[in-house]
């Protein structure tokens, strides 16, 4: 059995995700396994996931995935480079993944590989600094530096999923991982806008509909089983904890902001954030005051999230320390049995297994537990603490026919 790895947030799982899984399975063989590494309760955009990770794992299993592993928050809520590195290293540590399948706007590997090679070339840092000195934001300067060096192929960095794909390729190259990359062209829409295909709508639009209480509008863009579950689920929303976030910011010093990952010490960002935190009367106002061309919203939202969660750069280990199972079906159980002989990291199928880990791994799990306790406040009716320690993986084992 060939196994394809995927990296996703599934926030929420929709028709485009199901199509990606189906196309991947068609490309490598109908009996292939699909192993997904999925963000937990916090996302790369500095937001809370709209549904808890066990619910989203259930949607993924119903949509064609076989095994869902968690990407811990310290990588899931990080820049594209760290997000990709943590996820790819998690896939590689399983020891069973043959392919890494990811969606992209371009749908081909050639330009993405050229961009990945350029980003790791000797001349790239100097080119990047030149564009940063012109006042560009980091993402714009990064894309401009690559275009300057490799020409039209660098245009691929103008699209978010191409960007992530490039980082996946960089991670694979750095690790010399024996995983073959493959990319599936995103179907029907870009990341932020509806496309021509009426069956597809991006997750950003679906989250907006769900949080505004219009599940009927979501129905055409998700699988039937998912749609039925969506009607029973309560959405998480960061608005429920915004005052708590602001309280945390007001108590932070410049040194506290400097301890955050990508905190911009050399750029003077910590002091700017301290001032903005004391002036702002809301999260939106804080972000508006702090934002400049150099400090885009995505970076600031991640810094804000890490501050709220009480995490610092020191909480992110150099590499993943365990493989946390969120859910599996019958084929996923088979993959897990194979992983017993191949995995290079401990596999956690029960929270109780945490006590068998080393101290560093236990500390990482405790960070995740704290992040889940704070996520529990993002619902209209807060949920209790301790869910991380008492929630078992979803077992969707059934006859695959």
C-alpha positions in Angstrom: 0.0 0.0 0.0 1.4 3.4 -1.0 0.8 6.2 1.4 0.3 9.9 0.6 0.9 12.5 3.3 -1.0 15.7 3.4 -0.7 18.9 5.5 -3.9 20.9 6.3 -6.0 22.9 8.7 -9.4 21.6 7.4 -10.9 24.7 8.9 -13.5 23.5 8.0 -13.2 20.5 5.7 -15.0 21.2 2.4 -15.5 19.9 -1.1 -12.0 21.2 -2.2 -10.3 19.1 0.4 -12.3 16.0 -0.5 -11.4 16.6 -4.1 -7.7 16.9 -3.3 -7.8 13.6 -1.4 -9.7 11.8 -4.2 -7.4 13.2 -6.9 -4.3 12.1 -4.9 -5.7 8.6 -4.4 -6.5 8.4 -8.1 -3.0 9.4 -9.0 -1.2 6.9 -6.8 -3.7 4.1 -6.7 -7.2 3.5 -5.4 -6.0 1.3 -2.4 -3.5 3.9 -1.3 -3.6 5.3 2.3 -4.0 9.0 3.1 -2.2 10.3 6.2 -2.9 13.9 7.2 -1.0 16.1 9.5 -3.6 18.7 10.7 -3.3 21.8 12.8 -4.9 21.5 16.2 -6.9 24.3 17.8 -4.9 27.3 16.6 -4.1 28.2 13.0 -1.4 29.8 11.0 -3.6 32.9 10.5 -3.4 33.6 14.3 -7.0 32.5 14.8 -8.9 29.8 16.7 -10.0 26.8 14.6 -13.8 27.0 13.9 -14.3 23.5 15.4 -12.3 21.5 17.8 -9.6 19.2 16.4 -11.4 15.9 17.1 -14.5 17.2 15.2 -12.3 18.3 12.3 -10.5 15.0 12.3 -13.9 13.3 12.0 -14.8 15.4 9.0 -11.5 14.5 7.4 -12.0 10.8 7.9 -15.5 11.0 6.5 -14.0 12.9 3.5 -11.4 10.2 2.6 -8.5 10.5 5.0 -7.4 7.4 6.8 -5.2 8.7 9.6 -5.0 12.2 11.1 -2.1 13.3 13.2 -1.8 16.6 15.0 0.6 19.5 14.1 1.2 21.1 17.6 0.4 24.7 18.0 4.0 25.8 18.2 4.3 24.9 14.5 0.7 25.3 13.4 0.5 28.9 14.5 3.9 29.9 13.0 5.3 31.4 9.8 5.0 29.4 6.6 8.6 28.2 7.0 8.2 26.8 10.5 4.7 25.5 9.7 6.0 23.6 6.8 9.1 22.3 8.6 7.2 21.0 11.6 4.6 19.3 9.4 7.0 17.7 6.9 9.2 16.5 9.8 6.1 14.9 11.3 5.3 13.1 8.1 8.9 11.9 7.7 9.0 10.6 11.3 6.1 8.2 10.5 8.5 6.3 8.3 5.7 5.1 6.0 4.9 8.1 3.8 5.8 7.7 0.1 4.3 11.0 -1.3 3.7 14.5 0.0 0.6 15.8 -1.9 -0.3 19.5 -1.6 -2.6 21.9 -3.4 -1.2 24.8 -5.3 -2.5 27.5 -7.6 0.0 26.6 -10.4 -0.5 22.8 -10.3 3.1 22.0 -11.4 6.3 21.4 -9.4 8.8 23.0 -11.8 8.4 26.7 -10.8 7.9 25.8 -7.1 11.2 23.8 -7.1 13.0 26.7 -8.8 11.7 29.1 -6.2 12.6 26.7 -3.3 16.2 26.4 -4.7 16.5 30.1 -5.0 15.4 30.8 -1.4 18.3 28.6 -0.2 20.9 30.0 -2.6 23.8 32.1 -1.5 22.8 35.3 -3.3 19.2 35.4 -2.0 19.8 37.0 1.5 21.5 40.0 -0.1 18.7 40.4 -2.6 16.1 40.2 0.1 17.8 42.8 2.3 17.9 45.2 -0.7 14.1 45.0 -1.2 13.5 45.3 2.6 15.5 48.5 2.6 13.1 49.9 0.1 10.3 49.5 2.7 8.6 46.4 1.4 6.9 43.9 3.8 8.8 40.7 4.2 6.4 38.6 2.0 6.7 41.2 -0.8 10.4 41.6 -0.5 10.8 37.8 -0.5 8.8 37.4 -3.7 10.6 40.3 -5.4 14.0 38.9 -4.5 13.1 35.6 -6.0 11.7 37.2 -9.2 14.9 39.3 -9.5 17.0 36.1 -9.5 15.0 33.6 -11.5 12.6 35.7 -13.5 9.0 34.7 -14.3 9.2 31.4 -12.2 9.3 33.6 -9.1 5.7 34.8 -9.8 4.5 31.6 -8.1 5.2 33.2 -4.7 2.4 35.7 -5.3 -0.1 33.0 -4.3 -0.5 31.6 -0.7 -0.7 27.9 -1.5 2.2 28.1 -3.9 4.1 29.7 -1.0 3.4 26.8 1.3 4.3 24.3 -1.4 7.7 26.0 -1.8 8.3 25.7 1.9 7.3 22.0 1.9 9.8 21.5 -0.9 12.5 23.4 1.0 11.8 21.2 4.1 12.1 18.0 2.0 15.4 19.1 0.5 16.9 20.1 3.8 16.0 16.7 5.3 16.9 14.7 2.2 13.6 12.9 3.0 12.6 9.9 0.9 9.2 11.4 0.2 8.2 12.3 -3.4 6.4 15.6 -3.7 3.3 15.9 -5.9 1.0 18.8 -6.3 -2.7 19.0 -7.2 -4.0 22.2 -8.8 -6.5 23.9 -6.6 -9.9 23.4 -8.0 -12.4 26.3 -8.6 -11.1 29.0 -6.3 -8.2 30.8 -4.8 -7.7 31.0 -1.0 -9.8 34.1 -0.5 -12.2 34.4 -3.4 -14.9 32.2 -4.9 -14.2 30.7 -8.3 -16.2 29.6 -11.2 -17.1 26.1 -10.0 -20.3 26.4 -7.9 -19.3 23.3 -5.8 -16.2 25.0 -4.4 -15.7 27.9 -2.0 -12.7 28.7 0.1 -12.5 28.0 3.9 -12.3 31.8 4.6 -15.8 32.3 3.2 -17.2 29.2 4.8 -16.0 30.3 8.2 -17.6 33.7 7.8 -20.9 32.0 6.9 -20.8 29.6 9.8 -19.9 32.3 12.3 -22.7 34.4 11.1 -25.1 31.6 11.6 -26.0 30.7 8.0 -25.4 26.9 7.7 -27.8 26.7 4.8 -25.5 28.7 2.7 -22.6 26.4 3.5 -24.4 23.2 2.5 -23.5 23.2 -1.2 -19.8 23.4 -0.5 -19.4 20.5 2.0 -20.1 16.8 1.9 -23.6 15.7 3.1 -22.3 14.0 6.2 -20.3 17.1 7.1 -23.3 19.3 6.5 -25.4 17.3 8.9 -22.7 17.5 11.6 -22.2 21.2 11.0 -25.7 22.0 12.1 -25.1 20.4 15.5 -21.7 22.0 16.1 -21.1 25.4 17.9 -18.5 27.5 16.2 -15.4 28.9 18.1 -14.8 32.6 17.6 -11.9 34.7 18.8 -14.2 37.5 19.6 -15.2 35.7 22.8 -11.6 36.1 24.2 -10.6 39.5 22.7 -10.8 41.3 26.1 -8.7 38.6 27.7 -6.2 38.9 24.9 -6.0 42.7 25.4 -5.6 42.2 29.1 -2.6 39.9 28.4 -1.1 42.5 26.0 -1.4 45.3 28.5 0.6 43.4 31.1 3.5 42.7 28.8 6.8 44.5 28.7 9.0 45.1 25.6 11.1 42.2 26.8 8.1 39.9 26.9 7.2 40.9 23.3 10.9 40.3 22.3 10.6 36.7 23.6 7.9 35.8 21.1 9.0 34.0 17.9 9.7 36.4 15.0 9.4 39.2 17.5 11.4 41.7 15.4 13.9 42.7 18.1 16.4 44.0 15.5 13.6 46.1 13.9 12.4 47.7 17.2 9.0 45.9 17.0 8.8 44.9 20.7 8.7 48.5 21.9 6.2 49.4 19.2 3.9 46.5 20.3 4.2 47.6 24.0 3.1 51.1 23.1 0.2 49.9 20.9 -1.0 47.5 23.6 -1.3 50.4 26.1 -3.1 52.6 23.7 -5.5 50.2 22.1 -9.0 49.5 23.4 -9.6 46.5 21.3 -7.7 43.8 19.3 -8.6 45.4 16.0 -7.3 48.7 17.2 -4.1 47.1 18.4 -3.5 45.5 15.0 -4.3 48.7 13.2 -1.9 50.7 15.3 0.9 48.1 15.0 0.6 47.4 11.3 3.0 48.9 8.8 4.3 47.7 5.4 7.1 46.0 7.4 4.7 44.3 9.9 1.7 42.8 8.0 -1.4 41.7 9.8 -0.6 37.9 9.6 2.6 38.3 11.4 1.1 40.5 14.1 -1.9 38.2 14.6 0.5 35.3 15.2 2.5 37.4 17.7 -0.8 38.3 19.5 -1.9 34.7 19.6 1.4 33.5 21.1 1.2 36.2 23.7 -2.3 35.2 24.6 -1.3 31.5 24.9 1.7 32.3 27.1 4.1 30.8 24.6 7.6 32.1 23.7 10.1 31.1 21.1 11.7 28.8 23.6 8.6 26.6 23.7 9.1 25.5 20.1 11.6 22.7 20.0 14.0 22.4 17.0 12.0 19.3 15.9 8.7 17.5 16.6 8.9 15.2 19.7 6.0 12.8 19.3 3.2 11.8 16.8 -0.2 12.5 18.3 -3.1 10.6 16.7 -6.4 12.5 16.4 -8.3 9.9 14.5 -8.2 6.9 12.2 -10.3 4.4 10.3 -9.7 0.7 9.5 -7.0 1.6 6.9 -5.6 4.1 9.3 -5.2 1.3 11.9 -3.2 -0.7 9.4 -1.0 2.3 8.8 -0.5 2.7 12.6 0.5 -1.0 12.8 3.1 -0.4 10.1 4.4 2.6 12.0 5.2 0.5 15.0 8.2 -0.7 13.1 9.1 2.5 11.2 8.2 5.6 13.3 11.2 7.5 14.7 9.1 9.3 17.3 6.8 8.0 20.0 3.2 7.5 18.7 0.5 8.8 21.1 -2.8 7.0 20.8 -3.9 7.9 24.3 -3.2 10.9 26.5 -2.0 8.5 29.2 0.9 7.7 27.0 2.4 11.2 27.7 3.9 10.0 31.0 6.2 7.7 29.0 7.7 10.6 27.1 10.9 12.4 27.9 10.8 15.7 29.8 11.0 17.9 26.8 8.2 16.1 25.0 6.0 16.2 28.2 6.6 20.0 28.4 5.5 20.3 24.8 2.3 18.4 25.5 1.6 20.6 28.6 1.9 23.6 26.3 -0.7 22.0 24.0 -3.0 21.3 27.0 -2.8 24.9 28.1 -3.6 26.1 24.5 -6.6 23.8 24.5 -7.8 25.1 27.8 -7.7 28.6 26.4 -9.4 27.5 23.1 -12.2 26.2 25.3 -13.0 29.9 26.1 -13.7 30.7 22.4 -17.2 29.3 22.5 -20.4 31.1 23.5 -20.6 28.8 26.5 -17.0 28.1 27.6 -15.9 24.5 27.8 -14.0 23.0 30.8 -10.3 22.6 31.2 -8.6 19.3 30.8 -10.0 18.2 27.4 -6.5 17.5 26.1 -6.0 14.9 28.9 -9.4 13.2 28.6 -10.1 13.1 24.8 -9.2 9.9 22.9 -8.7 9.7 19.1 -11.7 9.4 16.9 -12.1 5.8 15.8 -13.9 5.6 12.5 -12.9 2.0 11.7 -15.3 0.5 9.2 -15.4 -1.8 6.2 -13.7 0.2 3.4 -15.3 -2.0 0.8 
